[in-house]
Amino acid sequence: MTDTRDRLLDAAADLFYREGLSVGVEALTRAAGVSKRSMYQLFGSKDEVVAASLDRIGPGFNASLLPGDEAGGGSRGRILHVFRVLDEVSAQAGFHGCPFVATAIEIKAADHPARDVARRYKDALTAFFRHEATAGGAADPERLARQLTMTFDGASAWAVMHGGGLDGEGVRMAETLLDAAGLRES
């Protein structure tokens, strides 16, 4: 059953990111090569599949944004790394924005299980920004972390809306916030 579960979650993550949450159970199970019966044996509902597929891609998505432990550049450089990665991926074909924001926007029910998953991964990015802001000596690390997350999400949405890369604009916006917070080169 693990193989079936993996195929289902991989297909769900791909389809939901590319086509949105309106993808039906029939299309999902066909893409995964599993029966509807198998899906419902593993998950009680499509909502649970949405949440589990988002949780499956979450660690990899966040890890792809963050600098490794060996990365230099101090706190400012580590924060800007995230925006440079966004700048790079936003110009690639198939970029549909942050999967957590995209999912949360499509879900209207406050108690949907995927909403909690999406929030957890966005909160993890904010926690990274807060940690670096604190390490870099920002006067209000919590506020700066929220502003950086909002800037990230806004830049990501802008790239989707305009169908192209950010051309460094997200990086420049983050630099403006870091300058205002007093995080200079370290």
Secondary structure, DSSP 8 states (H G I E B T S, - for coil): -HHHHHHHHHHHHHHHHHH-TT--HHHHHHHHT--HHHHHHH-SSHHHHHHHHHHHHHHHHHHHHS--TT--SHHHHHHHHHHHHHHHHHTSTT----HHHHHHHH---TT-HHHHHHHHHHHHHHHHHHHHHHHTT-S-HHHHHHHHHHHHHHHHHHHHHHTS--TTHHHHHHHHHHHHHT----
